[in-house]
């Protein structure tokens, strides 16, 4: 059933559609999508990356190779930052 109200078409929807009867299948679709996303994340190598360990590795390598003259930059660090760097390098 349709009608006009203020220049706009007005459509009447069956009550069952509005109350979930006709749209209830959407909920199941959302559950399936969520399950597929969980499986995708479980198999994604990025989500399995240990970020802390990777950062320690990068900092150690940069220090060892003196990348971008890292040794000279240490003089500009605060005492707290130097202590943190020392801890990272000796872990």
C-alpha positions as CSV (number, residue, x, y, z in Angstrom):
1,X,0.0,0.0,0.0
2,X,1.4,3.4,-0.9
3,X,0.2,6.9,-0.4
4,X,1.4,10.5,-0.6
5,X,2.3,12.7,2.4
6,X,3.8,16.1,1.9
7,X,5.0,15.4,-1.6
8,X,6.8,12.1,-0.6
9,X,5.7,8.6,-1.4
10,X,4.8,6.7,1.8
11,X,5.1,2.9,1.7
12,X,3.4,0.6,4.2
13,X,5.5,-2.4,5.2
14,X,4.1,-5.6,6.6
15,X,4.3,-5.7,10.4
16,X,6.3,-8.9,10.3
17,X,9.1,-7.2,8.4
18,X,9.4,-4.4,10.9
19,X,9.2,-6.7,13.9
20,X,12.0,-9.0,12.6
21,X,9.9,-11.7,10.9
22,X,11.1,-10.8,7.4
23,X,14.5,-9.5,8.4
24,X,15.5,-12.1,11.0
25,X,17.8,-13.8,8.6
26,X,20.2,-10.8,8.8
27,X,21.2,-11.7,12.3
28,X,22.4,-15.1,11.2
29,X,24.4,-13.5,8.3
30,X,26.1,-11.2,10.8
31,X,27.1,-14.1,13.0
32,X,28.5,-16.0,10.0
33,X,30.5,-12.9,8.9
34,X,31.9,-12.4,12.4
35,X,33.0,-16.0,12.5
36,X,34.7,-15.7,9.1
37,X,36.5,-12.5,10.3
38,X,37.7,-14.4,13.4
39,X,39.1,-17.2,11.3
40,X,40.7,-14.7,8.9
41,X,42.4,-12.9,11.9
42,X,43.6,-16.1,13.4
43,X,45.4,-17.0,10.1
44,X,46.7,-13.4,9.5
45,X,50.5,-13.3,10.1
46,X,50.2,-9.6,11.2
47,X,48.0,-10.5,14.1
48,X,50.5,-13.1,15.2
49,X,53.4,-10.6,15.2
50,X,54.9,-9.9,18.6
51,X,55.3,-6.1,18.3
52,X,57.3,-5.7,21.4
53,X,59.9,-8.3,20.4
54,X,60.0,-6.8,16.9
55,X,60.6,-3.3,18.2
56,X,63.4,-4.5,20.5
57,X,65.0,-6.3,17.5
58,X,64.8,-3.2,15.3
59,X,66.3,-0.9,18.0
60,X,69.1,-3.4,18.7
61,X,70.0,-3.7,15.0
62,X,70.0,0.1,14.6
63,X,72.3,0.4,17.6
64,X,74.6,-2.3,16.4
65,X,74.9,-0.9,12.8
66,X,74.9,2.7,14.1
67,X,72.0,3.4,11.7
68,X,71.5,7.1,11.1
69,X,74.3,7.8,13.5
70,X,72.3,6.5,16.4
71,X,75.3,6.6,18.8
72,X,75.5,10.4,18.3
73,X,71.8,10.7,19.0
74,X,72.2,9.0,22.4
75,X,73.8,12.2,23.7
76,X,70.5,14.0,23.1
77,X,68.5,11.6,25.2
78,X,67.3,12.3,28.7
79,X,68.6,10.1,31.5
80,X,65.3,8.3,31.6
81,X,65.4,7.6,27.8
82,X,69.0,6.4,28.2
83,X,68.0,4.0,30.9
84,X,65.2,2.7,28.7
85,X,67.5,2.2,25.8
86,X,70.0,0.5,28.0
87,X,67.3,-1.9,29.2
88,X,66.2,-2.6,25.6
89,X,69.8,-3.3,24.5
90,X,70.4,-5.7,27.4
91,X,67.2,-7.7,27.3
